[in-house]
Each structure stands twice: as C-alpha cells, then as structure tokens.
Amino acid sequence: MNSEEFDSPDFRYEGTDLKIITRSENHPDLPDDGAIVDIKGDLNLYSTPHLKNILGKLVEVGKNKIFINTAELNYIDSSGLGAFLNIQSKLMKTNGFIRICAPTRQVTSILELTKLKTMLRVSRTLEDGLKGKL
C-alpha cells in the first residue's frame, strides 16, 4: 500500500473533538508492514469507534506494526485504552504490535495509573518508537 491510499476516508477521521491521520511515509525506520497513526484531541466513548475502525482497516491491509503518535492526545478514557489493548492482542497473533509514542503527561499518567504502561509498548518520542526504543 502506498502513502496515497492513506488519503482515503477509510484511514482518516476528523470530528469535533478528535482528529486521526494515518500515514505510511517513506521513513528509514518504518517497517514495510508499519503505519503511523497521529491522534489529536480527546479519545473517549464517542470517538473511540472511529479509531477502532481505522485500526481494523490497517490490520486488514497488512499493517501489523502500528505506531500511535499521541503527542497531541489531550485525553483518553477507558474505551480508548480498551481499543489499544484489543488491537494489541490481535496483532500479537501475527507478530505485530502497537507502540504508543510521545505520550503527553496526561496520557502517561493514565497509562501508569492503570498499569497499562507495562502491557503496551510505550516510547518517549515517535522517533524512539520507530527505532524500537522503549
């Protein structure tokens, strides 16, 4: 899949509180079966289904190494965390993963409070995530 196909509405969402952009750019550290998902805004009960849909489509097209850029994610609730865990469990069966990259202080706090930081791969920056640094 080339990066132009990621411009399709299947791989993007823009709502009032949340924006999701998926990209598969030519980056030396991005695997061929990888994709970057930028999430901006609030991930909650109402917006999480859009993320689940996009992540599911990525898996369908063979992207099983997903780097979630949360540098501009202001808020995440249990439904958003559940979406991450759900896709992580599916990807583990295909030697894939999701990596949470560049979490804000708010997101880091929630991951630590729920003990999910140990279950999900978390990298300090997107660059670190792409290089495999946790």
Secondary structure, DSSP 8 states (H G I E B T S, - for coil): --GGGGGSGGGEEE-SSEEEEEE----TTS-TTEEEEEEEEEE-TTTHHHHHHHHHHHHHTT--EEEEEEEEEEEE-HHHHHHHHHHHHHHHTTT-EEEEES--HHHHHHHHHTTTTTTSEEESSHHHHHTT--
